[in-house]
Amino acid sequence: MSAEAKPAWALADAASSCFTESDRISVYTALGAGETYSAIVRILAITVQARHSLPAKLVSRLSTWLDSYAGDVNEPTIRSLLNGVGLRPRR
């Protein structure tokens, strides 16, 4: 599994409770096809819209992942989504 795929699957797992059936199909189809970048963006958008919180450690991991896309035209939008996610306290 690629370095990008691991956080994508972890994100899908953490956010799955707020997925509609349509969301579930699109997210897991993208992940299964190896389209991890688009899956992460989709999951973050769903998560923010649903006001679903994510584990702080996962958000930190995703922020580090996003750093590798600095300068990409989509990076500011994705960073905004990531910053809009509520944080679930560490246990």
N, C-alpha and C positions, 0 to 999 in steps of 0.2 A: 504494500500500500504506500502510495506517495506521501510525502510530508504534507502536502496540501489536502490530501484525502482524509487524513486522520482528524483534523479539526472540523472538516465538513461533516463527517459522519457523527462526531461528538455533538456538533451543533444541531444536527437533525434529531438526534436522540433527546437532547435537552429541550428542544422546542416542539417536539411532536404532539404534545398534548393540546397545542393551540392550532393544529392543522385541521383544515376541512378535508374532506375526501379528495377534492380537486387539488388542494395543496400537497397532500400526501403523494398523490400520483405524480405531480410535476417534480416535486423535490426528489423523490426516490428514483424516478426515471433519469433525472439529470445526474444524480450520484452514480447510478448503475452504469451510465454511459461515460462516466469519467469527466463529466462537465462540472467539476467541483467549484470553480469560480462562480459560475452562474447559479449553482445550487446555494452557495453561501449567501450571495446577494439576495436571492429569493427568500431564503429562510430568515435573514435579518429583517427584510421588509415585512414579512408575515409577523415576526416577533414584535417589532415596533408597533405595528398596527393593532395587534392584540394586547399590547401593554403587558406582555409576558416577560418575566424576569429570567435571567440566565445566571449560572454560577460565575462569580467574579473571576475565578481562575480561567474559565473558558473564554470570557471576554478579553482577558489579558492575552491569552494565547492567540486569539483572533486579531488583536491589535498588532501583535508581533508579526503575524502572517501578512497583515495589510501593509506593514512597513516595506515589505519587498515589492509592493506595487506603487511606491512613492513616485510621483510624476505621471502616473497613468491618468488618462482623462477621467476615468470612473472613480479614482481613489477618493476624491473629496466627498462624493455622494455616498460611497460605502462607509467612509469614516463617519459621516453624519449619521447614518443608520446605526452604526456600531455605538456611537456616543448616545444614541436615543434609547438604547436597550437598558431596561432596569436591571440592577444587579441583585442577585440573590446572595445573602450573606454566606460566608464560608462556615462549614460545620465542623 
